[in-house]
Amino acid sequence: MQPKVLSHRALGFGYRENTLKAFKEAMNSDVEEIELDFRLTKDNVYVCNHDPELAISKTKKLLLRKYNFDQINQKRKRIASLKDILEYFTANKQNKRLNIDIKDYGNEEEIIRLIKRYKIKDNVVLISWIPKVLEKIRRLDNEVRISFSYIPAKKHLLKILKLIQAKLQMKKTRRHIFINKINLNQFNPRYAKGYNHIHLFYQLPAPILKLKLDSINIPWFLVNKNVVREAHRNNIKVRVFSVDSKKRFEKMKKQKIDTVFSNEVYEL
């Protein structure tokens, strides 16, 4: 079966990631699925940006949670809000699907309200690395598609991490390790800026499975038969990021992956 190709951050069309221009180009392409990242501002507006910080010049960044939406737009060229994206998507969606990657916890009611307002429930997937975001969404709506991003880890890796657990101050269970942003800074501060939460699982726990996941999202280089088999056994699609070459695409095809996130959709 041929994996579906999803435009990661609306990349692959000549424009900067997570922008309205890039999104419009992706919408005008033959790509069926598009993914964008969203962060919260101080006044709880979801804006299209991957990191907690937004570059307003080559040397200056501002922390989105410290400024209201209008203040941010006074400091730089307008940043797209979730409402801006959904308005354009609703008018042009045809048979496309929008993946909304929620990077911050706190205003999930607004996401569900907008989805219902624009009547696009069948055309969206809500993604998060943060379980409590997905738990809250599922309480608000029992039908909308949700997708969990995590890091699959083998048993021996979990054992090693448990040995250094005190130093990393990680929360742990028998099959799961949770690493928050503070812990990640000890590995790579630049990488940690993009994520508030990282979860490592040997197996998906029951509370996650009870959310009725549509799919899981994992790095392509950590795919293995056990992960794919477990997900498919639970009727969960497996999606991987980021696949930017034909060689890698063929490898994922052999692994029976359902969807690949790509920054170079026309290279596949």
Contacts in CASP RR format, 6 or more apart in sequence:
PFRMAT RR
TARGET T0000
AUTHOR 0000-0000-0000
METHOD contacts of the structure
MODEL  1
MQPKVLSHRALGFGYRENTLKAFKEAMNSDVEEIELDFRLTKDNVYVCNH
DPELAISKTKKLLLRKYNFDQINQKRKRIASLKDILEYFTANKQNKRLNI
DIKDYGNEEEIIRLIKRYKIKDNVVLISWIPKVLEKIRRLDNEVRISFSY
IPAKKHLLKILKLIQAKLQMKKTRRHIFINKINLNQFNPRYAKGYNHIHL
FYQLPAPILKLKLDSINIPWFLVNKNVVREAHRNNIKVRVFSVDSKKRFE
KMKKQKIDTVFSNEVYEL
1 253 0 8 1.000
1 256 0 8 1.000
2 253 0 8 1.000
3 249 0 8 1.000
3 252 0 8 1.000
3 253 0 8 1.000
3 257 0 8 1.000
3 258 0 8 1.000
3 259 0 8 1.000
3 260 0 8 1.000
4 32 0 8 1.000
4 33 0 8 1.000
4 258 0 8 1.000
4 259 0 8 1.000
4 260 0 8 1.000
5 31 0 8 1.000
5 32 0 8 1.000
5 33 0 8 1.000
5 259 0 8 1.000
5 260 0 8 1.000
5 262 0 8 1.000
5 265 0 8 1.000
5 268 0 8 1.000
6 31 0 8 1.000
6 32 0 8 1.000
6 33 0 8 1.000
6 34 0 8 1.000
6 35 0 8 1.000
6 99 0 8 1.000
6 239 0 8 1.000
6 259 0 8 1.000
6 260 0 8 1.000
6 261 0 8 1.000
6 262 0 8 1.000
7 13 0 8 1.000
7 26 0 8 1.000
7 29 0 8 1.000
7 31 0 8 1.000
7 33 0 8 1.000
7 34 0 8 1.000
7 35 0 8 1.000
7 262 0 8 1.000
7 265 0 8 1.000
8 35 0 8 1.000
8 241 0 8 1.000
8 242 0 8 1.000
8 261 0 8 1.000
8 262 0 8 1.000
8 263 0 8 1.000
9 17 0 8 1.000
9 18 0 8 1.000
9 22 0 8 1.000
9 35 0 8 1.000
9 36 0 8 1.000
9 37 0 8 1.000
9 50 0 8 1.000
9 263 0 8 1.000
10 17 0 8 1.000
10 18 0 8 1.000
10 19 0 8 1.000
10 22 0 8 1.000
10 23 0 8 1.000
10 25 0 8 1.000
10 26 0 8 1.000
10 34 0 8 1.000
10 35 0 8 1.000
10 36 0 8 1.000
11 17 0 8 1.000
11 22 0 8 1.000
11 262 0 8 1.000
11 263 0 8 1.000
11 264 0 8 1.000
11 265 0 8 1.000
12 22 0 8 1.000
12 26 0 8 1.000
12 262 0 8 1.000
12 263 0 8 1.000
12 264 0 8 1.000
12 265 0 8 1.000
12 266 0 8 1.000
13 22 0 8 1.000
13 25 0 8 1.000
13 26 0 8 1.000
13 29 0 8 1.000
14 22 0 8 1.000
14 25 0 8 1.000
15 21 0 8 1.000
15 22 0 8 1.000
15 25 0 8 1.000
16 22 0 8 1.000
17 50 0 8 1.000
18 36 0 8 1.000
18 37 0 8 1.000
18 48 0 8 1.000
18 49 0 8 1.000
18 50 0 8 1.000
18 80 0 8 1.000
19 48 0 8 1.000
19 80 0 8 1.000
20 48 0 8 1.000
20 80 0 8 1.000
20 84 0 8 1.000
20 85 0 8 1.000
20 88 0 8 1.000
23 34 0 8 1.000
23 36 0 8 1.000
23 48 0 8 1.000
23 80 0 8 1.000
23 85 0 8 1.000
23 88 0 8 1.000
23 89 0 8 1.000
24 88 0 8 1.000
26 34 0 8 1.000
27 34 0 8 1.000
27 88 0 8 1.000
27 89 0 8 1.000
27 92 0 8 1.000
27 93 0 8 1.000
27 96 0 8 1.000
28 92 0 8 1.000
29 265 0 8 1.000
31 96 0 8 1.000
31 265 0 8 1.000
32 95 0 8 1.000
32 96 0 8 1.000
32 97 0 8 1.000
33 96 0 8 1.000
33 97 0 8 1.000
33 98 0 8 1.000
33 99 0 8 1.000
33 259 0 8 1.000
34 96 0 8 1.000
34 97 0 8 1.000
34 98 0 8 1.000
34 99 0 8 1.000
35 98 0 8 1.000
35 99 0 8 1.000
35 100 0 8 1.000
35 101 0 8 1.000
35 127 0 8 1.000
35 261 0 8 1.000
36 48 0 8 1.000
36 85 0 8 1.000
36 98 0 8 1.000
36 99 0 8 1.000
36 100 0 8 1.000
36 101 0 8 1.000
37 48 0 8 1.000
37 49 0 8 1.000
37 50 0 8 1.000
37 101 0 8 1.000
37 103 0 8 1.000
38 46 0 8 1.000
38 47 0 8 1.000
38 48 0 8 1.000
38 49 0 8 1.000
38 82 0 8 1.000
38 100 0 8 1.000
38 101 0 8 1.000
38 102 0 8 1.000
38 103 0 8 1.000
38 104 0 8 1.000
39 46 0 8 1.000
39 47 0 8 1.000
39 49 0 8 1.000
39 50 0 8 1.000
39 51 0 8 1.000
39 52 0 8 1.000
39 64 0 8 1.000
39 65 0 8 1.000
39 103 0 8 1.000
39 104 0 8 1.000
40 46 0 8 1.000
40 47 0 8 1.000
40 64 0 8 1.000
40 65 0 8 1.000
40 104 0 8 1.000
40 106 0 8 1.000
40 107 0 8 1.000
41 47 0 8 1.000
41 64 0 8 1.000
41 65 0 8 1.000
41 67 0 8 1.000
41 68 0 8 1.000
41 69 0 8 1.000
41 72 0 8 1.000
42 64 0 8 1.000
42 65 0 8 1.000
42 66 0 8 1.000
42 67 0 8 1.000
42 68 0 8 1.000
42 71 0 8 1.000
43 68 0 8 1.000
43 69 0 8 1.000
44 106 0 8 1.000
44 107 0 8 1.000
44 110 0 8 1.000
45 68 0 8 1.000
45 69 0 8 1.000
45 81 0 8 1.000
45 82 0 8 1.000
46 81 0 8 1.000
46 82 0 8 1.000
46 102 0 8 1.000
46 107 0 8 1.000
46 110 0 8 1.000
46 111 0 8 1.000
47 54 0 8 1.000
47 64 0 8 1.000
47 69 0 8 1.000
47 72 0 8 1.000
47 79 0 8 1.000
47 80 0 8 1.000
47 81 0 8 1.000
47 82 0 8 1.000
48 79 0 8 1.000
48 80 0 8 1.000
48 81 0 8 1.000
48 82 0 8 1.000
48 84 0 8 1.000
48 85 0 8 1.000
49 64 0 8 1.000
49 79 0 8 1.000
50 103 0 8 1.000
50 194 0 8 1.000
51 193 0 8 1.000
51 194 0 8 1.000
52 63 0 8 1.000
52 64 0 8 1.000
52 65 0 8 1.000
52 103 0 8 1.000
52 104 0 8 1.000
52 193 0 8 1.000
52 194 0 8 1.000
52 196 0 8 1.000
53 61 0 8 1.000
53 62 0 8 1.000
53 63 0 8 1.000
53 64 0 8 1.000
53 193 0 8 1.000
54 61 0 8 1.000
54 62 0 8 1.000
54 64 0 8 1.000
54 72 0 8 1.000
54 76 0 8 1.000
54 79 0 8 1.000
55 61 0 8 1.000
56 62 0 8 1.000
56 75 0 8 1.000
56 76 0 8 1.000
57 76 0 8 1.000
62 72 0 8 1.000
62 75 0 8 1.000
64 72 0 8 1.000
65 104 0 8 1.000
67 75 0 8 1.000
69 81 0 8 1.000
72 79 0 8 1.000
73 79 0 8 1.000
82 100 0 8 1.000
82 110 0 8 1.000
82 111 0 8 1.000
82 114 0 8 1.000
83 114 0 8 1.000
85 98 0 8 1.000
86 98 0 8 1.000
86 114 0 8 1.000
86 115 0 8 1.000
86 118 0 8 1.000
86 120 0 8 1.000
87 118 0 8 1.000
89 96 0 8 1.000
89 98 0 8 1.000
89 118 0 8 1.000
89 120 0 8 1.000
89 123 0 8 1.000
90 118 0 8 1.000
90 119 0 8 1.000
90 120 0 8 1.000
93 120 0 8 1.000
93 123 0 8 1.000
96 123 0 8 1.000
97 123 0 8 1.000
97 124 0 8 1.000
97 125 0 8 1.000
98 120 0 8 1.000
98 123 0 8 1.000
98 124 0 8 1.000
98 125 0 8 1.000
99 124 0 8 1.000
99 125 0 8 1.000
99 127 0 8 1.000
99 147 0 8 1.000
100 111 0 8 1.000
100 124 0 8 1.000
100 125 0 8 1.000
100 126 0 8 1.000
100 127 0 8 1.000
101 127 0 8 1.000
101 128 0 8 1.000
101 149 0 8 1.000
102 108 0 8 1.000
102 111 0 8 1.000
102 126 0 8 1.000
102 127 0 8 1.000
102 128 0 8 1.000
102 130 0 8 1.000
102 133 0 8 1.000
103 128 0 8 1.000
103 129 0 8 1.000
103 194 0 8 1.000
103 195 0 8 1.000
103 196 0 8 1.000
104 196 0 8 1.000
105 130 0 8 1.000
105 132 0 8 1.000
105 133 0 8 1.000
105 136 0 8 1.000
105 196 0 8 1.000
106 133 0 8 1.000
106 136 0 8 1.000
108 133 0 8 1.000
108 136 0 8 1.000
108 137 0 8 1.000
108 140 0 8 1.000
109 140 0 8 1.000
111 126 0 8 1.000
111 137 0 8 1.000
112 137 0 8 1.000
112 140 0 8 1.000
112 141 0 8 1.000
112 144 0 8 1.000
115 121 0 8 1.000
115 124 0 8 1.000
115 141 0 8 1.000
115 144 0 8 1.000
121 141 0 8 1.000
121 143 0 8 1.000
121 144 0 8 1.000
124 144 0 8 1.000
124 145 0 8 1.000
125 145 0 8 1.000
125 146 0 8 1.000
125 147 0 8 1.000
125 214 0 8 1.000
125 215 0 8 1.000
126 134 0 8 1.000
126 137 0 8 1.000
126 144 0 8 1.000
126 145 0 8 1.000
126 146 0 8 1.000
126 147 0 8 1.000
127 146 0 8 1.000
127 147 0 8 1.000
127 148 0 8 1.000
127 149 0 8 1.000
127 217 0 8 1.000
128 134 0 8 1.000
128 146 0 8 1.000
128 147 0 8 1.000
128 148 0 8 1.000
128 149 0 8 1.000
129 148 0 8 1.000
129 149 0 8 1.000
129 150 0 8 1.000
129 195 0 8 1.000
129 196 0 8 1.000
129 197 0 8 1.000
129 198 0 8 1.000
129 199 0 8 1.000
130 196 0 8 1.000
130 197 0 8 1.000
131 148 0 8 1.000
131 199 0 8 1.000
131 207 0 8 1.000
131 208 0 8 1.000
134 146 0 8 1.000
134 148 0 8 1.000
134 211 0 8 1.000
134 213 0 8 1.000
135 207 0 8 1.000
135 211 0 8 1.000
137 144 0 8 1.000
137 146 0 8 1.000
138 146 0 8 1.000
138 211 0 8 1.000
138 212 0 8 1.000
142 212 0 8 1.000
145 214 0 8 1.000
145 215 0 8 1.000
146 211 0 8 1.000
146 212 0 8 1.000
146 213 0 8 1.000
146 214 0 8 1.000
147 213 0 8 1.000
147 214 0 8 1.000
147 215 0 8 1.000
147 216 0 8 1.000
147 217 0 8 1.000
147 239 0 8 1.000
148 204 0 8 1.000
148 208 0 8 1.000
148 211 0 8 1.000
148 213 0 8 1.000
148 215 0 8 1.000
148 216 0 8 1.000
148 217 0 8 1.000
149 216 0 8 1.000
149 217 0 8 1.000
149 218 0 8 1.000
150 198 0 8 1.000
150 199 0 8 1.000
150 200 0 8 1.000
150 201 0 8 1.000
150 204 0 8 1.000
150 216 0 8 1.000
150 217 0 8 1.000
150 218 0 8 1.000
151 198 0 8 1.000
151 199 0 8 1.000
151 200 0 8 1.000
151 201 0 8 1.000
151 218 0 8 1.000
151 219 0 8 1.000
151 222 0 8 1.000
152 200 0 8 1.000
152 201 0 8 1.000
152 202 0 8 1.000
152 218 0 8 1.000
152 222 0 8 1.000
152 223 0 8 1.000
152 224 0 8 1.000
152 227 0 8 1.000
153 161 0 8 1.000
153 177 0 8 1.000
153 200 0 8 1.000
153 201 0 8 1.000
153 202 0 8 1.000
153 222 0 8 1.000
154 202 0 8 1.000
154 224 0 8 1.000
155 202 0 8 1.000
157 200 0 8 1.000
158 175 0 8 1.000
158 177 0 8 1.000
158 200 0 8 1.000
158 202 0 8 1.000
161 168 0 8 1.000
161 170 0 8 1.000
161 172 0 8 1.000
161 177 0 8 1.000
161 200 0 8 1.000
162 172 0 8 1.000
162 177 0 8 1.000
165 172 0 8 1.000
165 177 0 8 1.000
168 179 0 8 1.000
168 183 0 8 1.000
168 186 0 8 1.000
169 182 0 8 1.000
169 183 0 8 1.000
170 177 0 8 1.000
170 178 0 8 1.000
170 179 0 8 1.000
170 183 0 8 1.000
171 177 0 8 1.000
171 178 0 8 1.000
172 178 0 8 1.000
173 205 0 8 1.000
175 201 0 8 1.000
175 202 0 8 1.000
175 203 0 8 1.000
175 205 0 8 1.000
176 199 0 8 1.000
176 200 0 8 1.000
176 201 0 8 1.000
176 202 0 8 1.000
176 205 0 8 1.000
177 199 0 8 1.000
177 200 0 8 1.000
178 197 0 8 1.000
178 198 0 8 1.000
178 199 0 8 1.000
178 200 0 8 1.000
179 197 0 8 1.000
179 198 0 8 1.000
179 199 0 8 1.000
179 200 0 8 1.000
180 196 0 8 1.000
180 197 0 8 1.000
180 198 0 8 1.000
181 192 0 8 1.000
181 195 0 8 1.000
181 196 0 8 1.000
181 197 0 8 1.000
184 191 0 8 1.000
184 192 0 8 1.000
184 195 0 8 1.000
184 198 0 8 1.000
185 192 0 8 1.000
203 230 0 8 1.000
204 216 0 8 1.000
204 230 0 8 1.000
204 231 0 8 1.000
204 234 0 8 1.000
209 234 0 8 1.000
213 234 0 8 1.000
213 236 0 8 1.000
214 236 0 8 1.000
214 237 0 8 1.000
215 236 0 8 1.000
215 237 0 8 1.000
215 238 0 8 1.000
215 239 0 8 1.000
215 258 0 8 1.000
215 259 0 8 1.000
216 231 0 8 1.000
216 236 0 8 1.000
216 237 0 8 1.000
216 238 0 8 1.000
216 239 0 8 1.000
217 239 0 8 1.000
217 240 0 8 1.000
217 241 0 8 1.000
217 261 0 8 1.000
218 227 0 8 1.000
218 238 0 8 1.000
218 239 0 8 1.000
218 240 0 8 1.000
218 241 0 8 1.000
219 240 0 8 1.000
219 241 0 8 1.000
220 240 0 8 1.000
220 241 0 8 1.000
220 242 0 8 1.000
220 243 0 8 1.000
220 248 0 8 1.000
220 251 0 8 1.000
220 252 0 8 1.000
220 260 0 8 1.000
223 238 0 8 1.000
223 240 0 8 1.000
223 252 0 8 1.000
223 255 0 8 1.000
223 257 0 8 1.000
225 255 0 8 1.000
227 238 0 8 1.000
228 238 0 8 1.000
228 255 0 8 1.000
228 256 0 8 1.000
228 257 0 8 1.000
231 237 0 8 1.000
231 238 0 8 1.000
232 238 0 8 1.000
232 256 0 8 1.000
237 258 0 8 1.000
237 259 0 8 1.000
238 256 0 8 1.000
238 257 0 8 1.000
238 258 0 8 1.000
238 259 0 8 1.000
239 257 0 8 1.000
239 258 0 8 1.000
239 259 0 8 1.000
239 260 0 8 1.000
239 261 0 8 1.000
240 252 0 8 1.000
240 257 0 8 1.000
240 259 0 8 1.000
240 260 0 8 1.000
240 261 0 8 1.000
241 260 0 8 1.000
241 261 0 8 1.000
242 260 0 8 1.000
242 261 0 8 1.000
242 262 0 8 1.000
242 263 0 8 1.000
243 249 0 8 1.000
243 252 0 8 1.000
243 260 0 8 1.000
243 261 0 8 1.000
243 262 0 8 1.000
243 268 0 8 1.000
244 262 0 8 1.000
244 263 0 8 1.000
244 264 0 8 1.000
244 267 0 8 1.000
244 268 0 8 1.000
245 264 0 8 1.000
245 267 0 8 1.000
245 268 0 8 1.000
246 267 0 8 1.000
246 268 0 8 1.000
249 260 0 8 1.000
249 268 0 8 1.000
252 260 0 8 1.000
260 268 0 8 1.000
262 268 0 8 1.000
END
